[in-house]
Amino acid sequence: MKQLRGVTWKHTRGLLPMLATAERFEEMHPDVQITWETRSLQSFADEPLEVLALRYDLLVIDHPSCGRAAAKGFLIPLDEAIPTPFLQDQAQHSVGQSYQSYYYNAQQWALPIDAAAPVSGYRLDLLRESGYDVPRTWEEMTHLAHKGLVVVPGLAIDSLMNFFMLCLALGEEPCSTDDRVVSAPVSAEAMRRLRELLRLCPSECMKANPIAIWEMLAKSQRGAYCPFAYGYSNYSRRGYAEYPVNAGDLVTFHGAPLRSTLGGAGLAISAGCRDMETATTYLQYVASGLCQRTVYFDAGGQPGHRGAWLDDEVNRRSNGFFKETLPALNRAWVRPRFDGYLQFQSHAGELLHRYLRDGGDELSVLTDMDHLLRNAHQGRRNEVQ
């Protein structure tokens, strides 16, 4: 019996499609057994993969891990293991930059089986009861927040992603140099706007990740609108939650739609994989357009293949989630992926979160974040030397 062991993140969207694809793959290949285990969403965002790669053959990863993988060699470059025509098809059917986000140092480290970015979510029934339409601009959204109708994920990692989004809206790309996150004026305005918004939201938002926000919208009367949270199509599907949540594009800021920070998940193979041939065959099955819009989606997955996002049946069964949010995915910005970025992300997020919670001097926060960024790059250079 050929056996493979994989790890993904703990949520319906993360685990159930892997279990379903493994079961179907085993039916097609009776001599194969694939088991899947989970780790937390926070661990998925910032935990180094070296140790996990020692224990698992298959890993569902976040794209900022690619720099570490390239530096340390604990994942298999897929361009050396999977036929070029299949990879070309994957690139052609990418949702936004999902496929490209796993391409680093001239090699492909994962296939984008899941695509996500912050999108808006709302309860149309609650908005109508309150006499409001879905907001289209930052100003309209802020007005809703003053009425107590807005919820936003305020956990450290999500706040940092939203900070990046506002920096982009203010005209600067974060971390475009090795020694500065963004300029002081842009940083200060982005921090102040994010803090002002969070102070208008329920207090529990400061500790909420996107799953908690979607749960809040789906089962309570506490919030009616979320302007940006990593999308979960599950909450737009019939029967998944008490109240289905509508999803859509982001509001405009200074006349242009916000550009959020790309997320999603890729399927990778560890360098210590016990059966490379079976693993690569399974990867191609999971990432294929047919599987993505059927078995993978049917089990609660959020596909990474563009064909699924455009599929009429997929959209019918998800209240139009995919077609309504695709513009936001197409615009989404790709985070840095250099070896050391994940450490910067974790510590910078905590610095920002402390400011958002307690207040303080924006320039001081930025100075500390710049220091973290320089150290992250310096650590990378020291390891190369």
N, C-alpha and C positions, 0 to 999 in steps of 0.2 A: 504494500500500500504506500503510495506517494503522499507525504504529509507536508502541509504548509501551515504556518501560523502567522496571523496578522493582527495588527493593532490599529484601531481607529478612535474617534472621539465619542463621548457618551451622550448620545441623543438619538432619537428616532432617525433623523436624517443621516447621522453618522454610522450607526450600527446596522439597522435593518436592511438597507440595500446591500451591504456587504454579506450579510447572512443569506439573503435571497439569491444573490449572484453566485455565492459559494455552493448553495444547495443545487441550483440549476447546473452549474459547471460540473459538480460531482455526478449528477444524473447523466450528463453527456460523457463523462470520463469516470467510469465506475472504480477505477484503480486510484482515485485521488480523494484525499480528505483535506479540507481547508477549515481551520477554526479561527474565529475572530474574537478579540478581547477589546476592552475600551480603556481610555484615559480621559481625564476631565477636559473641558473646553479650555480652561486656563492653561493646563499642561500642553494642550495642542498648540496654543498660541506662542508659548515661550520656552518650553522644555527642550534642551539639547537632545539630539536623537542618537548620539553615539552609543549610549547604554541600551536603548531600545533596539538598535540595529543588531546588537549582540544576541538578543533574545527572540527576535521576530524575523521572518522571511519577507513579509509584506508590511509596508508602513503607509498609512494615510498621513500626509504631511502638509504643512503650510509652506508657501513658496519662499519666505525669507530664510528657510533652512538650507536652501540650495548652496549658498556660499560656504557654509560649514561642511556640507557634503563634499563639495569640490575640493576643499582644503584637506579634509581628513580621510576621504575615500571610503566611507562606510555605506555608500549607496552605489548601485550599478548604473553607469551611464546608459540610458536606454537606447541611444543612437547606435550603441555597439551591440545591442541585443535584440532589437525589434526592427523588422523590415522598414526600409525608407519609405515605400509607398504608404504604409499605414501611418507613419509619423507625419507625412505630408498631408494626408487626409485629416488627421487630428488638427494640424495647424490651420488648415483651410476652414474647419468647422469650429474654431475657437470662439468662445463667448468673450468678447472684448480681448484683453491681453492674457487670458487665463493660460493658454498653451505657452506663450512666450515667457510668462512669469517663472516657469520651471526650467527655462533655458538659461544657463549661466556658465561662464567660462568655456563657451563654444560646445557645450554638451547639454543633453536633455536629461533631467534628473527625475522627472515624474510625468505622468499623464493626468491632465485635468479631468477627473471624474466628477467633480463638483464645482459649481461656479457660484460666487456670491460677492456682494458688495453692499454697503449700506443703502437702503431704499426707504421710501416712506411706507407707513402702514396706518390704517385708520378704520374706525368703526363708523360706517355711514349712518347707521341708525342713531348713534349718540350725537353725531354732528348735526343731524337734522333735528333731533329733539332740542338741541341747544340753539338752533336757528343759524347754523353756519354751514358754509360750503367747504370743500377741501381747499386748503390754502395753496396758493400758487407762488407766493413770494415770501422772502424771509420776514418782511414786515407783517404780512397776514398771519404767518405762523406765530410770530411773537405776540400778536394780539390774542390769538387763541391761548397761548401760554399764560398770559395775564388773566384769562378767564378760568384757569385751572384745568384745561382740557388736554394738555400736552405732556407726554412722557418721553424720556430719552435715556438710553443706557449710559450710566456715568462711571462704570468701573474703570480702573486705571487704563487698561489696554484700549478700551473703546473710546475713552476721552482723548487719548493720544491720537487715535485714528481720526476722530472728529476735529481735533486741532490741526492735523495735517490737511484735512479737507478745507478748513477755513483759510489756512495759509495759501492754498492753491487758489481759492476764490479771491484772495487779496493780491494775487499776482506773483507769488513766489513758490517755487518748488522746494519742499523741505529736503534738507540733507543733500543738496546738490554739490556741496563741497565737503571736504574732509573735516573742516574745523568750525563750521557754522550751521546750525539748524535752519534758521531764517534770520532776516534782519530784525532789529529790535522793534521798530514801529509795527511791522506786520505781526510779530509774535505777540506784542502787547494787545493789539486789537483783537486778534484771534482768541487769546486767553480771556479777555474781558467779555467778549460776546458769548463764549461758551459758558463762562461762570454765570453771567446774567440769565442765560436760558435755564441752566440747571437749578438756579435758585427759585425759578418760577414753577419747577416740577415738584411732584411729591418727594418727600425726603428719602424714600427708599430707592429712588432712582440713582443716588450716588453709589449704591452698592449693587446695581442691577447690570447684568450682562444682556445681550440681545434676547436670549431665550426667555429671561425673566420679563422683559418688556413685552414680547409677543404673548406670553402667558397672561400678563396683566391686561392687555387689550382684549384678549380672547375670552376672558372669564370674569371680568369685573366691570364696574361702572366708573372706575377711577380715572381712566384716561380715554380720550377719544381719538387722539392723533399722535403719531410718532414721526418726526421729520426725517430721522435717519437712524437706522439700526441694520446690522447685517441681516439680509432677508432670509426667512425660513418659509418656504412655500407650504409646509405642512399646515400652518395656521390659516391658510386660505382654502383648505380642502374640506369638503363636506364630511362631517362626523369626527374630525380630529379634535375640534374644540367646541365649546358650548356656543360661542359666537364667532363665525368665520370673519377673518380680518381681510379687508381689501389692501392691496399693495400697489404702489405706483412709483413714479419718478420723484426726484428731489425738487425742492422749491428753488426758485431763482434767487440769486444774490448779486446785487448790482447789475441786474438785467440778464445774467447768464445762469443756466442751471448749475447747481453745485456739482463738483466732481469729487466723488468719495473715493475711499481707499480700498483697492481690490482685496478680496479674501478668497474663499473657496478652499478646495482641498485637492491634492494630487496623490495618485497611487504610485508608490516607489518600491523598489526591490533592494533589500539589504545585500551588502557585499558578501555576507556569510550565508546567503540563501542555500537551502539544502537541495533544491531542485530548480535550477534556473530555467530549464525548458518549460516545465509546467507553469512556473511563475509568469513567464513572458506570455504564454498562451492565455493564461487567466487575465492578465492585464489587458490584452487586446480584446478579449471578450467583454470585460466590464466597460471599457472605454468606447466600444463600438457604438455607432449611431442606433442600431436596432436595440441593443440591450439598454442603452441609456433612456430611450423613450418608451420602453416597455417594462421589463423586469426591474430595472434600477428605479425608475420613477414609481412604478406600482408599489414598491416596498417602502416608499416614503423618501426616496432620494431626491436630491436637487441636482439634476444632470449638469455635466460640464460640456456636453456636446451641443452645438448650436442647433442642430436638427431637432432636438427635443424641445428647445425653447421656442421654436417656431411651429411645433406640431399642434394641430387643432385639437386633437383629443387630449393631449397633455394640458393645454390651456383651458379646455372645457372643464376638466376635473380639478383644476386649481384656481377657479374663479379668475382666470386671465392673468395669474401672477407673473408668468414668464414674459408674455408679450408686453405687459404694462411696465415691467421693471427693466427690460432689456436695454433701453437707452441709457440708464444709469450704469449698467454693467459695461456697456461699450465705451463709456467715458472714463471708467475707473482708473485711478493712478496706481502704479506698481511701486511698492515699497522698496527700499534698498535691500540687497541680498548678500552683501559682503559678510565674510566670516567675522563675527563680532557684533553684527547688527542686533541680534536677538537680545544680547545683554544690554545694549543701549536702549532698546525698546522697553524692556522690563523696568529699568531704573528710571528712564525719562518719564514713563507713564506714572510711576509712583510720585515723582516730583510734581508733575502736573496735577495729579489727583489731589495732593495735599493743598496745592494752591486753590483748586476749585472748591475744595471743602472748607478751608480756613481763611482764604484770602492771602494777601501778601503783595510783595513787589514783583511785578512781571519781569522786570529786567534781571532781577536776581535769579528767578527761575530759569530764564533763558541762559544766563551765564553758566549755571550749573548744568543745563542740558548740553550746551556747547562743549563743556569740559568732558562730559560723558561721551559725546560723539568723537572728540579728538582721542580720548583714551581707547575707544573701541577700534578706531582705525590704527592707532599706534600698536595695540596688541596684535592686530593682524599682521602688521609689518614686522614686528619682532619675531613672530612665529615663522615667517618666511625666511628671515635672515639665519 
